[in-house]
Amino acid sequence: MFEQLADEKIREAIERGDFDNLQSAGKRLSSMDDDYAGDDWMGIHILHNAGFLPEWLELCKQIYY
C-alpha cells in the first residue's frame, strides 16, 4: 500500500515537472558518501524535504509551539 502511494505521488510529480531542472541534477548527494548514513537515509531525506513529520512529532509540535 505504501509503495503504491509513493509510486502514485512520484508519477504525479513527474507529470507536473517537479523533477525538471533541479539545482543538484546530475550531482552526487554529499550524504551518499557518508558510510554512517544507513540504508534509510534517502527515504528520511525525501520525507523531510516534503515537509512530512511522523504523527508523534506533529503532536509534539502542536503542544510546544
HELIX and SHEET records of a PDB file:
HELIX    1   1 PHE A    2  ARG A   16  1                                  15    
HELIX    2   2 SER A   30  ASP A   33  5                                   4    
HELIX    3   3 TRP A   41  ASN A   49  1                                   9    
HELIX    4   4 GLU A   55  TYR A   64  1                                  10    
END                                                                             
